[in-house]
Amino acid sequence: MEMIPEDPYGTNPGPIDGSVLYDQDKHVSSAVWDGQERGALRCHEHTSKLDQWTLTEKQVELVEKAGFGYLRWIPAISLDNPLISALVERWRRETNTFHLNVGEMTVTLQDVTLLLGLAIDGEPVIGITHTTCNSVCDRYLGKVPEPSYTSGGMVKLSWLKEFFSHCPKDAPLKVIECHTRAYLLYLVGSTIFSTTTGNKVPVMYLPLFENFDDCGRYAWGAAALAFLYRALGNASLRSQSTISGCLTLLQCWSYFHLNIGRPKLNTDSMHDRFPFVLSWKGKQSGPTTNRDVVFYRKALDSLKPCDVEWLPYRNMDSTVIPDDIKSNLIVGRSKTMLICFDKAERHLPNRCLRQYGKFQSIPEDVQRWERKSRGVDGGVDLSGKMESELNEWLERRYHIVDGDDGADESDYMLWYLKITRKFIGRPISLSSEFQRTNAGLRDIARIADTFITDGLNQQQADSIEEIRNIAHQCLRDQVGGPDIPSPTPQSDFGKRIRGKERVRRKGMGKRLRKDDPAQYITASEDDQSQFCGAAVRVEQLRFQDAHSADHSQLYPVGSEVTALHMISGDGEHENMQLCSADMEFDHSQLSHAAAVEGNSELIRAVVKVDDTQLFEATEEINSQLCDAINEVKDSQQSDSTKVVDPQICNATKVIDSQLHGAHNEVDDSELPHASSESDPHPSKVEAEVVPEPSLETPQDIAQQSKCSVVV
């Protein structure tokens, strides 16, 4: 059992106990918590043109025999994509339930049969798969679609409507049956089995429509729920952006059970009729109802018990429910496997007993099952590949769940709050949370700095010092860390650029992403031992004299370098961030006055910079940035050794306030020898100063933290 430490302040979104929601990392709620919004899902339901079909009396009779007499009466409603998207964020495919802060809820078999009027008891909807359309369409529709209307084993809905939406009144029975099968395929393909492909439907359902009496014996409601469960599970993954299935069922289920985004009941004469989905016209309309996902997410995060209707159908007129549906309502409490061809999903009413008017106890663990795509070659019957699932369905009436009258729901809620995801959205934004955390750290650091340790024992004094160090370290790791004063005069630097800055080389190309592989050039083992803390890829360094008004003067390194010390900038110039560009070494600029002969080796300091932390300098700048003695070696002129001016530069230009006192030594590097001892010409690197955003999230900071500079 995976346990996450409890949060005494109630800000941990959960789950604290990861034994139930074991796929949390894949769930969209993890992405939302990290600030990765995906917006409203694209909802695929193709009911807008159903009313363009004209059925004869004989066709209506055949449709009712097939078990779709009520489904055909359901009009197209306006889908509330943000509401559906917010519900998906609460769906967990580990339990096939919505995890709300009042407990688990789900769309049950009982909901399906009362809302859509489909049978939930009968033969499982399963059969033979097909990878082509021609033979199946020719046999059951009497017409073969052109290749432009097909895709594998799927046919376009537009082709069905174009050739079968109007059946001749005097047509023979065979033609009427073909037109009716085409209508049924269009009906299920645009409602209960709508796919994310756009406007296509698999032809594998056609053989089930061959005999209309046999067709009426299938549990189409159970198949519709299996299809919707699978669609909800797929859409709940953080990588998805679309959803299919019977979204009219999902939206109207929400209207009945949750007082969120609920429109007014339909006031015309049909609202008392069956099925109950006719009670709603669709989403609310008007200038004040243009709500987004965040609105519904906050509403669900703050859901109150008074906003939940556990038994919504008790207020409906039960006399309008057909007897055949009423007699099978008990199957709605069956803990069983739902089947729709290759899709098998668990129906777990024991996790939402309050939807049946019973007390909720702690449910038993969910048996994990592997969701497989059982697509096979055409002509193969799936019944042989789903024996265990079919056996569960056949025993559905032996697994009717019942409540425990003595159950204490307070025990259930204590358990539930540990295994669930309590919040989807953050109570406060990441930027605000970052600012508040920073402010708290500053307060802690200030208190620790001023805390008088006189009279404390050594252990207590050490604890105070440890608190102080931790607070300051955290502040140094934050871009917004405290300024650390430096004795180095700042007046000689000229006008300081306002705000935070970062230096970026012009034309450096796109920045490296966090996950991009870092390109390092390793040095020898002896030299690697000299690298400390965080280091950078060294390229062309521009040094400025700290006491010179001419800041354009650059000092190239054109000779052998020993003990080059790079000292971090002072606190006054904090947050100068190293850019993530991959700068390349230019030999011609490095040794402007030197003639390159033979192979020269350049030891490049390789340093990994933590993706999430930027180090702020805490040391004072010495009056001299480096005091390196550069010795020029000439293999061809043995007695003409010349020494370059021992002072390369006397700069206090801030290289990076986040480089934590790193001293990188580069020894025994053989560079092209200089032909003279004259003053070197500068090698220039064009750089632009880009203002940094006034407020950055930790994710932005992490992506800017990679840096590389090559000497």
C-alpha positions in Angstrom: 0.0 0.0 0.0 1.5 3.3 -1.1 1.1 5.9 1.6 1.6 9.6 1.0 2.4 11.7 4.1 -0.7 13.4 5.5 -0.9 17.2 5.2 -2.0 18.7 8.6 -3.2 21.9 6.8 -5.5 20.1 4.4 -3.8 21.2 1.2 -2.7 17.8 0.0 -5.1 17.0 -2.9 -4.7 13.3 -2.3 -4.8 10.4 -2.5 -3.0 9.9 0.8 -3.4 6.2 0.4 -2.7 5.2 -3.2 -4.0 1.7 -3.0 -7.2 2.5 -4.8 -6.3 5.3 -7.2 -3.1 3.7 -8.3 -3.0 5.5 -11.7 -2.9 9.0 -10.3 0.2 10.0 -12.2 -1.6 9.3 -15.5 -4.8 11.1 -14.5 -5.6 14.6 -15.9 -6.0 15.9 -12.3 -2.2 15.6 -11.9 -1.7 17.8 -14.9 -4.2 20.3 -13.8 -2.5 20.5 -10.4 0.8 21.2 -12.1 -0.8 24.1 -14.0 -1.2 22.2 -17.3 -4.7 23.1 -18.5 -6.1 21.3 -21.5 -9.3 23.3 -21.7 -12.7 21.8 -22.7 -12.8 18.4 -24.3 -14.0 18.0 -27.9 -17.3 16.2 -27.4 -18.3 13.8 -30.2 -21.9 13.1 -30.5 -23.6 13.2 -34.0 -27.3 13.6 -33.2 -27.9 16.9 -35.0 -29.1 15.2 -38.2 -31.2 12.4 -36.8 -34.4 14.4 -37.4 -33.6 14.4 -41.1 -34.6 10.7 -41.3 -38.1 9.9 -42.4 -39.4 6.5 -41.2 -42.5 4.7 -42.5 -44.9 3.0 -40.2 -43.4 -0.3 -41.0 -39.9 1.0 -40.2 -41.1 2.4 -36.8 -42.5 -1.1 -36.0 -39.2 -2.7 -36.8 -37.3 -0.2 -34.8 -39.5 -0.8 -31.7 -39.0 -4.6 -32.1 -35.3 -4.1 -32.2 -35.4 -2.3 -28.8 -34.8 1.3 -29.9 -38.3 2.6 -29.8 -37.5 5.1 -27.0 -34.0 6.0 -28.1 -35.3 7.3 -31.4 -37.5 9.8 -29.5 -34.6 11.5 -27.8 -33.8 14.8 -29.6 -30.4 16.3 -30.0 -29.6 18.5 -27.0 -27.0 21.2 -26.7 -23.9 19.7 -25.0 -22.2 21.6 -22.2 -18.6 20.8 -23.1 -17.1 22.5 -20.0 -19.5 20.7 -17.7 -18.7 17.3 -19.3 -14.9 18.1 -19.1 -15.1 19.0 -15.4 -17.0 15.7 -14.7 -14.3 13.8 -16.6 -11.7 15.3 -14.3 -13.5 13.6 -11.5 -13.9 10.2 -13.2 -11.6 7.4 -12.1 -11.2 4.4 -14.3 -9.8 2.4 -11.4 -13.3 2.3 -9.9 -15.5 3.4 -12.8 -17.0 6.1 -10.5 -16.8 9.9 -10.1 -14.8 10.8 -7.0 -16.6 13.8 -5.5 -15.9 15.3 -2.1 -19.2 13.8 -0.8 -18.3 10.3 -1.9 -18.3 8.2 -5.0 -21.1 8.4 -7.6 -21.5 6.8 -11.0 -23.8 6.3 -14.0 -25.5 3.0 -13.2 -27.5 0.5 -15.2 -30.6 1.9 -13.5 -29.8 5.4 -14.8 -29.3 4.1 -18.4 -32.6 2.3 -18.5 -34.6 5.1 -17.0 -33.0 7.9 -18.9 -32.7 6.3 -22.3 -35.3 3.5 -22.2 -32.8 0.8 -23.3 -32.8 -2.8 -22.0 -30.2 -3.5 -19.3 -31.0 -7.2 -19.2 -30.5 -9.7 -22.0 -27.9 -11.1 -24.3 -24.5 -9.4 -24.3 -23.7 -7.2 -27.3 -20.9 -9.1 -28.9 -20.2 -10.6 -32.3 -17.8 -10.8 -35.2 -15.4 -8.0 -36.0 -14.9 -6.8 -39.6 -12.0 -5.0 -41.2 -13.8 -4.2 -44.4 -17.3 -2.9 -45.1 -18.2 -4.2 -48.6 -19.4 -7.7 -47.9 -21.2 -6.7 -44.7 -23.0 -3.7 -46.2 -23.9 -5.7 -49.3 -25.5 -8.5 -47.3 -27.4 -6.4 -44.7 -28.0 -3.1 -46.6 -28.1 -4.3 -50.2 -25.6 -1.7 -51.3 -21.8 -1.3 -51.2 -20.3 2.1 -50.3 -17.7 3.7 -52.4 -14.1 3.6 -51.0 -14.3 7.3 -50.2 -17.1 6.5 -47.6 -15.2 3.7 -45.8 -12.3 3.4 -43.5 -11.3 -0.2 -42.6 -14.4 -1.7 -40.9 -16.2 1.7 -40.6 -18.6 3.5 -42.8 -19.4 7.2 -42.8 -22.7 8.3 -41.3 -23.2 10.7 -44.2 -23.3 7.7 -46.6 -26.0 6.1 -44.6 -28.1 9.2 -44.5 -27.6 10.0 -48.2 -28.8 6.6 -49.5 -31.2 5.4 -46.8 -32.8 8.3 -45.0 -36.0 8.2 -47.1 -37.6 4.8 -47.8 -40.1 4.5 -50.6 -43.6 4.0 -49.3 -44.3 1.2 -51.7 -40.9 -0.5 -51.3 -40.8 -4.3 -50.8 -40.2 -5.7 -47.3 -36.6 -6.5 -48.1 -35.9 -2.9 -49.1 -37.7 -1.6 -46.0 -35.6 -3.9 -43.8 -32.4 -2.7 -45.4 -33.3 0.9 -44.9 -34.3 0.2 -41.3 -30.9 -1.5 -40.6 -29.2 1.5 -42.0 -31.2 3.7 -39.7 -30.4 1.6 -36.7 -26.7 1.7 -37.6 -26.9 5.5 -37.9 -28.8 5.8 -34.7 -26.4 3.8 -32.5 -23.4 5.3 -34.3 -24.5 8.9 -33.5 -25.7 8.3 -29.9 -24.7 5.4 -27.7 -21.7 4.2 -29.8 -20.5 7.5 -31.2 -16.7 7.5 -31.8 -14.0 10.1 -31.9 -13.4 9.5 -35.6 -15.8 12.3 -36.6 -18.7 10.7 -38.5 -18.0 7.0 -38.8 -19.6 3.9 -37.3 -18.3 0.3 -37.3 -20.3 -2.1 -39.5 -19.9 -4.9 -36.9 -23.3 -4.0 -35.4 -25.1 -4.7 -38.6 -25.3 -8.6 -38.2 -27.1 -7.9 -34.8 -29.8 -6.1 -36.8 -30.4 -9.0 -39.1 -33.4 -10.3 -37.2 -35.3 -7.5 -35.5 -36.9 -9.8 -32.9 -33.6 -11.2 -31.9 -32.1 -7.7 -31.8 -34.6 -6.8 -29.1 -33.2 -9.5 -26.8 -29.8 -7.8 -26.5 -28.9 -5.7 -23.4 -28.3 -2.5 -25.4 -28.3 -0.4 -22.3 -25.5 -2.4 -20.7 -23.5 -2.1 -23.9 -24.1 1.7 -24.0 -22.8 2.0 -20.4 -19.7 -0.2 -21.1 -19.0 2.1 -24.1 -19.4 5.3 -22.0 -17.3 3.9 -19.2 -14.5 3.2 -21.6 -14.8 6.7 -23.2 -14.7 8.3 -19.7 -11.7 6.3 -18.7 -9.8 7.3 -21.9 -10.8 10.9 -21.6 -9.6 11.1 -18.0 -6.0 10.4 -19.0 -3.9 13.6 -19.1 -2.9 12.9 -22.7 -6.4 13.0 -24.2 -8.4 15.9 -25.6 -11.6 14.3 -26.9 -14.5 12.2 -25.6 -17.2 10.1 -27.3 -20.0 7.8 -26.1 -23.5 8.8 -25.1 -22.8 12.3 -23.8 -26.5 13.1 -23.7 -26.8 10.4 -21.1 -23.8 11.7 -19.1 -25.1 15.3 -19.2 -28.6 14.5 -18.2 -27.4 12.2 -15.4 -25.5 15.2 -14.0 -28.6 17.4 -14.3 -30.6 14.9 -12.2 -28.0 14.2 -9.6 -26.0 17.4 -9.2 -27.2 21.0 -8.8 -24.4 22.4 -11.0 -25.1 24.0 -14.4 -28.6 22.5 -14.2 -31.2 24.2 -16.6 -34.8 24.4 -15.9 -37.0 21.4 -16.5 -38.7 21.0 -19.8 -42.2 22.6 -19.3 -43.9 21.1 -22.4 -46.2 18.1 -22.3 -43.3 15.7 -22.9 -41.6 16.2 -19.6 -43.9 13.6 -18.0 -43.2 11.1 -20.7 -40.7 8.3 -20.8 -37.7 8.1 -21.1 -36.7 10.7 -18.4 -34.0 12.3 -20.5 -36.9 14.2 -22.2 -37.1 16.2 -19.0 -34.2 18.4 -20.1 -33.8 20.6 -23.2 -30.1 20.9 -22.9 -27.6 23.3 -21.4 -28.5 26.7 -20.1 -28.5 29.6 -22.5 -28.0 33.3 -22.1 -25.2 35.8 -21.5 -24.7 34.8 -17.9 -24.2 31.1 -18.5 -21.1 31.2 -20.6 -19.2 29.1 -18.1 -15.8 27.4 -18.6 -14.1 24.4 -17.2 -12.6 26.3 -14.3 -16.1 27.4 -13.2 -17.4 23.9 -13.1 -14.2 22.6 -11.6 -14.5 25.0 -8.6 -18.2 24.1 -8.3 -17.3 20.4 -8.0 -14.4 21.0 -5.7 -16.7 22.9 -3.3 -19.7 20.5 -3.8 -22.0 20.4 -0.7 -24.2 17.5 0.4 -27.3 19.7 -0.3 -26.2 20.0 -4.0 -26.5 16.2 -4.5 -29.7 14.4 -5.2 -29.1 10.7 -4.5 -32.6 9.6 -5.5 -33.7 11.9 -8.3 -36.3 9.5 -9.9 -38.5 9.2 -6.8 -40.1 12.5 -7.8 -40.8 11.3 -11.3 -44.1 9.7 -12.3 -43.4 5.9 -12.0 -46.6 5.1 -13.9 -44.9 6.1 -17.2 -42.2 3.5 -16.8 -42.9 0.5 -19.1 -43.5 -2.8 -17.3 -40.6 -4.6 -19.0 -38.1 -2.0 -17.9 -39.6 -1.7 -14.4 -39.3 -5.5 -13.9 -35.6 -5.5 -14.7 -34.6 -2.5 -12.5 -33.1 -4.9 -10.0 -30.3 -5.7 -12.5 -29.3 -2.1 -12.0 -27.8 -3.2 -8.7 -25.8 -6.0 -10.2 -22.0 -6.1 -9.6 -21.1 -7.5 -13.0 -19.1 -7.0 -16.1 -20.5 -4.8 -18.9 -19.8 -5.9 -22.5 -19.8 -4.1 -25.8 -17.8 -6.2 -28.3 -14.2 -5.7 -27.3 -15.0 -3.4 -24.5 -15.5 -4.9 -21.0 -16.0 -2.6 -18.0 -16.9 -3.3 -14.4 -20.2 -2.1 -13.0 -19.7 -1.5 -9.2 -22.9 -0.4 -7.5 -21.5 -1.4 -4.1 -19.4 1.8 -4.2 -22.4 4.1 -4.6 -25.2 2.5 -2.5 -26.7 5.9 -1.6 -27.9 6.1 -5.2 -30.1 3.2 -4.4 -31.3 4.6 -1.1 -29.0 2.5 1.1 -26.3 3.3 3.6 -22.8 3.4 2.2 -20.2 1.2 3.9 -16.5 0.8 3.1 -16.5 -1.2 -0.2 -14.2 -4.1 -0.8 -11.1 -3.6 -2.9 -11.7 -3.5 -6.7 -10.3 -6.4 -8.6 -7.9 -5.0 -11.2 -8.6 -6.0 -14.7 -6.6 -5.3 -17.8 -8.2 -3.3 -20.5 -7.0 -4.7 -23.8 -7.7 -3.7 -27.3 -9.0 -7.0 -28.6 -9.0 -6.0 -32.3 -8.4 -9.1 -34.4 -8.6 -10.0 -38.0 -12.0 -9.9 -39.7 -14.3 -12.8 -39.3 -13.2 -13.7 -35.8 -15.9 -14.0 -33.1 -14.9 -12.2 -29.9 -16.9 -14.5 -27.7 -14.0 -17.0 -27.6 -11.6 -14.2 -26.4 -13.8 -12.9 -23.6 -14.9 -16.0 -21.8 -14.3 -14.8 -18.2 -16.1 -11.5 -18.9 -19.1 -13.3 -20.5 -19.4 -15.7 -17.5 -19.6 -12.7 -15.1 -22.4 -11.2 -17.2 -24.3 -14.5 -17.3 -24.2 -14.6 -13.5 -25.3 -11.0 -13.1 -28.5 -11.8 -11.2 -26.5 -13.7 -8.5 -24.5 -10.6 -7.6 -27.2 -8.1 -6.7 -25.6 -5.8 -4.0 -27.5 -4.7 -0.9 -26.8 -2.1 1.8 -25.9 -2.6 5.4 -28.6 -1.0 7.6 -26.1 -0.7 10.5 -23.3 0.9 8.4 -21.8 4.1 9.8 -21.2 6.5 6.9 -18.8 8.5 9.1 -16.4 5.6 9.0 -16.8 5.4 5.2 -16.0 9.1 4.8 -12.9 8.9 7.0 -11.7 6.1 4.8 -12.8 7.7 1.6 -11.0 11.0 2.2 -7.7 9.1 2.5 -8.1 7.2 -0.8 -9.6 9.9 -3.0 -8.5 12.9 -4.9 -10.1 15.8 -2.9 -9.1 18.7 -5.2 -8.7 19.0 -8.9 -7.8 22.7 -9.1 -5.5 24.4 -6.7 -7.1 26.6 -4.0 -4.7 29.3 -5.0 -2.8 29.8 -8.2 0.8 28.6 -8.6 2.1 32.1 -8.8 0.3 33.2 -5.7 1.4 30.1 -3.9 5.0 30.8 -4.9 4.8 34.3 -3.6 3.2 33.3 -0.3 5.8 30.6 0.2 8.6 33.0 -0.5 7.2 35.5 1.9 6.9 32.8 4.6 10.5 31.8 4.1 11.7 35.4 4.4 9.8 35.7 7.7 11.4 32.5 9.0 14.8 33.6 8.0 14.4 37.0 9.6 13.2 35.4 12.9 16.1 32.9 12.9 18.6 35.7 12.1 17.4 37.8 15.0 16.7 35.0 17.5 18.7 35.3 20.7 20.3 32.0 21.6 21.7 33.1 24.9 20.6 30.7 27.6 19.8 27.8 25.2 21.6 24.6 25.3 23.8 23.5 22.5 21.2 21.3 20.9 18.6 24.1 20.8 21.1 26.5 19.4 22.1 24.1 16.7 18.4 23.6 15.8 18.0 27.4 15.5 21.0 27.5 13.3 19.8 24.6 11.2 16.4 26.4 10.7 18.3 29.5 9.7 20.5 27.7 7.2 17.5 25.8 5.6 15.5 29.0 5.2 18.4 30.9 3.6 19.2 27.9 1.4 15.6 27.8 0.2 15.6 31.5 -0.5 18.9 31.2 -2.4 17.3 28.4 -4.5 14.4 30.7 -5.4 14.6 33.3 -8.1 12.9 35.7 -5.7 15.5 35.0 -3.0 16.7 37.8 -0.7 19.3 40.3 -1.7 22.7 39.7 -0.1 24.7 42.9 0.3 28.1 43.1 -1.1 30.9 45.5 -0.1 31.8 45.9 -3.8 31.0 49.5 -4.9 28.3 49.6 -7.5 28.7 53.1 -8.7 31.3 52.1 -11.3 29.0 49.8 -13.1 27.1 52.6 -14.7 23.4 52.6 -15.0 21.9 49.5 -13.7 19.2 47.9 -15.8 15.9 48.0 -14.1 14.1 44.8 -13.0 15.3 41.2 -13.3 17.3 40.4 -16.3 18.7 37.5 -18.2 21.4 37.6 -20.9 20.7 35.8 -24.1 23.0 35.6 -27.1 21.5 36.8 -30.4 20.7 34.2 -33.0 21.2 31.4 -30.5 18.3 29.3 -31.9 15.5 27.8 -29.9 16.0 27.2 -26.2 16.7 23.8 -24.8 13.6 22.2 -23.2 13.7 20.5 -19.8 13.5 17.1 -21.3 16.0 17.7 -24.1 19.2 15.6 -23.8 22.0 17.8 -22.5 25.1 17.9 -24.7 28.2 17.8 -22.6 31.9 17.7 -23.5 33.7 15.8 -20.8 37.1 16.8 -19.5 39.7 14.5 -18.2 39.3 12.8 -14.8 42.0 15.0 -13.2 40.3 18.2 -14.4 36.9 17.0 -13.5 37.9 16.7 -9.9 38.4 20.4 -9.8 34.8 21.2 -10.7 32.7 22.1 -7.6 29.0 22.7 -7.1 27.3 23.8 -10.2 29.2 24.6 -13.4 28.6 25.6 -16.9 29.7 24.9 -20.4 32.2 27.5 -20.9 32.5 29.4 -24.2 33.3 33.0 -24.9 33.4 34.9 -21.6 33.3 38.7 -21.7 35.0 40.4 -18.8 34.4 44.0 -17.9 36.8 46.1 -15.8 35.1 46.9 -12.5 36.7 50.3 -12.3 36.5 51.3 -16.0 33.8 53.5 -17.5 34.4 51.8 -20.9 32.3 48.7 -20.5 32.8 47.7 -24.2 36.4 46.6 -23.6 36.7 42.8 -23.6 39.7 40.7 -22.6 40.3 37.6 -24.6 42.0 34.5 -23.4 44.6 33.6 -25.9 47.2 31.9 -23.9 47.6 29.0 -21.5 45.4 29.6 -18.5 46.0 28.4 -15.0 43.8 28.7 -11.9 41.0 30.7 -13.5 38.6 31.5 -10.7 35.0 32.5 -11.6 33.5 34.1 -8.6 29.7 34.6 -8.4 28.1 38.0 -8.6 27.0 40.0 -5.6 23.5 40.2 -4.3 22.8 43.6 -5.8 22.7 42.0 -9.3 20.8 38.9 -8.3 18.8 36.8 -10.7 21.0 37.4 -13.7 20.1 34.1 -15.3 22.3 32.1 -17.6 20.7 31.5 -20.9 20.0 28.0 -22.1 21.5 28.5 -25.5 24.2 26.2 -26.7 27.0 28.5 -27.6 29.8 27.3 -29.8 33.5 28.0 -29.4 35.1 30.3 -31.9 38.9 29.8 -32.2 39.4 32.8 -34.4 37.9 35.1 -31.8 39.6 33.5 -28.9 43.1 34.1 -30.2 42.8 37.2 -32.4 46.6 37.8 -32.5 47.7 34.2 -32.5 48.5 31.9 -35.4 46.8 28.5 -34.9 49.3 25.6 -35.4 48.5 21.9 -34.9 45.9 20.5 -32.7 45.0 22.4 -29.5 43.0 21.0 -26.7 40.5 22.9 -24.8 39.2 21.5 -21.6 35.6 22.4 -21.2 34.2 22.6 -17.8 31.1 20.5 -17.6 28.6 21.3 -15.1 25.1 20.1 -14.5 22.7 22.7 -13.3 19.7 21.4 -11.4 16.5 21.8 -13.5 14.5 23.2 -10.6 17.0 25.3 -8.7 19.1 28.4 -9.6 21.9 29.1 -7.2 22.3 32.7 -6.0 25.7 33.9 -5.2 26.5 34.5 -1.5 30.1 35.6 -1.7 31.6 39.0 -2.0 33.2 40.1 -5.2 36.9 40.7 -4.8 38.3 43.7 -6.4 40.0 41.5 -8.9 37.8 38.8 -10.6 40.8 36.8 -11.6 44.5 37.0 -11.2 45.6 34.5 -13.7 49.1 34.2 -15.0 49.0 33.4 -18.7 52.1 31.8 -20.1 52.7 31.7 -23.8 54.4 28.6 -25.1 56.0 28.5 -28.5 57.2 25.1 -29.6 59.1 26.6 -32.5 60.8 29.4 -30.6 62.2 27.7 -27.5 64.1 30.8 -26.1 61.3 33.3 -26.7 58.9 32.6 -23.9 56.8 35.6 -23.2 54.4 36.2 -20.4 51.1 37.9 -20.9 50.1 40.6 -18.5 49.4 38.8 -15.3 46.1 40.6 -14.9 43.6 39.3 -17.5 40.9 41.5 -16.1 39.8 43.3 -13.1 36.0 42.8 -13.5 33.1 42.8 -11.3 30.6 42.2 -14.1 28.0 39.8 -12.8 28.3 36.5 -14.7 25.3 35.0 -12.9 24.0 35.6 -9.4 22.8 32.0 -9.3 26.3 30.5 -9.8 27.1 29.5 -6.2 30.7 30.5 -5.6 31.9 28.1 -8.2 35.7 28.1 -8.7 36.5 26.3 -12.0 40.2 25.7 -12.7 41.4 24.9 -16.1 45.0 23.6 -16.1 47.4 22.6 -18.7 45.3 23.6 -21.7 47.3 24.0 -24.8 46.0 26.9 -26.9 47.4 28.2 -30.1 50.6 30.1 -29.3 50.7 33.8 -29.6 53.1 35.3 -32.1 53.5 38.4 -30.1 53.1 39.9 -26.6 51.1 42.9 -27.8 47.9 43.9 -26.3 45.3 41.3 -27.4 42.3 42.4 -29.4 39.0 41.6 -27.8 36.8 38.8 -29.0 33.3 40.0 -28.9 30.1 38.2 -28.2 26.9 40.0 -29.1 24.4 39.7 -26.3 21.1 41.2 -25.7 19.5 41.9 -22.4 16.0 40.6 -22.3 13.7 41.7 -19.5 12.4 38.9 -17.4 8.7 38.5 -16.7 7.6 40.2 -13.5 6.2 36.9 -12.2 7.3 33.4 -13.1 6.0 30.1 -11.9 8.4 27.4 -10.7 7.9 25.6 -14.0 9.0 28.6 -15.9 12.0 29.0 -13.6 13.0 25.3 -14.1 13.0 25.6 -17.8 15.2 28.7 -17.7 17.6 27.1 -15.3 19.8 25.2 -17.7 22.8 27.2 -18.7 26.0 26.7 -20.6 28.8 29.1 -21.2 32.1 28.0 -23.0 35.5 29.6 -22.5 
